[in-house]
């Protein structure tokens, strides 16, 4: 099952936030994340907070789920509008999962409509839904576009049938070009594809085939992730039994370099370690908000939120989430207040990942003392007042960050 949530400190039943956290509302971009925890089948590598119909159990239902999300969004207006404060306008909305498009299109439209009614959408707001290739139709995509979604992100993962089978993915790889074409016909401004490399049994030629197949569809954005064997997953159990090999670090580095080379030739350039975009406006602005420490409200079971240095997370199971909604209390399970040093460390951890680089001012003396060695190693470059990872540095990003943190 998915990993447990951190312990944190108790969260108040009404969800109220400290005044100093609310003071930041309106000063930084604001995003809304909606977690849809439903999947048709469980993929063997996945440890996300998702549930199939068999796993869901009593007390939770897809049919009533959006009503519970809307109740949380209304709670968000009460919390963020405490004392008559102006509510932040949503710059981005991201509906993720799970498989959001297992819900009826009308339900997803209700989510976007409620966000627009409660908070307003900024001009040019980015509104994303994730989808599986086998969970959309031409008609559903037209409906989503008409509802205000501007961006769709498909979980392609691979173009090779035996790789998809190892990952327990159920879609036909030949459907991917079709659903991209359907999204274009429906008028989506941006189409993104997700790929995974390092699946047991995947060859270098398999990975190249997945990349070239994805690029042939003309995506605006592509994410390429190295497979991670998460504890408690079916894949972890298969690795432990010796049925399949664990991912190899050297092969992962080779796969990353191939991706960066082929994507670059096709006009997609990295802006975050695992993300490439065809244009500046094709970068995922919602995810950039996470990496830059902006404010966001996460609705749904297990969803995380952050406002002004306070981070909290909701109860994990959909049944527990539904019970909180029925009781008209906050679904927040626990929270933590981030002090200045913790926020600095997190910025180093996250902003080092970005092609825009890490501001030098975020480094303490110990971190600055590491810069000459990192430059000499060829893992970072210093451009003006920013530290930027080189390609070798991207392959060793975790080690670079540890040195920058002294």
Buried (B, 14 or more C-beta within 10 A) or exposed (E): EBBEBEEBEEBEEEBBBEEEBBEBBBEBBBBBBBBBBBBEEBBBBBBBBBBEEEBBEEEBEBEEBBEBBBBBBEBBBEBBBBEEBEBBBBBBBBBBBBBBBBBBBEBBBBBBBBBBEBBEBBEEBBBBBBBBBBBBEBEBBBBBBEBBBBBBBBBBBBBBEEBBBBBBBEBEBEBBBBBBBBBBEBEBBBBBBBBBBBBBEBEEEBBBBBBEBBBEBBBBBBBBBBBBBBEEBEBBEBBEEEEBEBBEEEBBBBBBBBBBEBBEEBEBBBBBBBBBBBEEEBBBBBBBBBBBBBBBBBBBBBBBBBBBBBBBBBBBBBBBBBBBBEEEBBBBBBBBBBEEEEEBBBBBBBBBBBBBBBBBEBBBEEBEEBBEEBBEBEBBBBEEEBBBBBEBBBBBBEEBBEBBBE
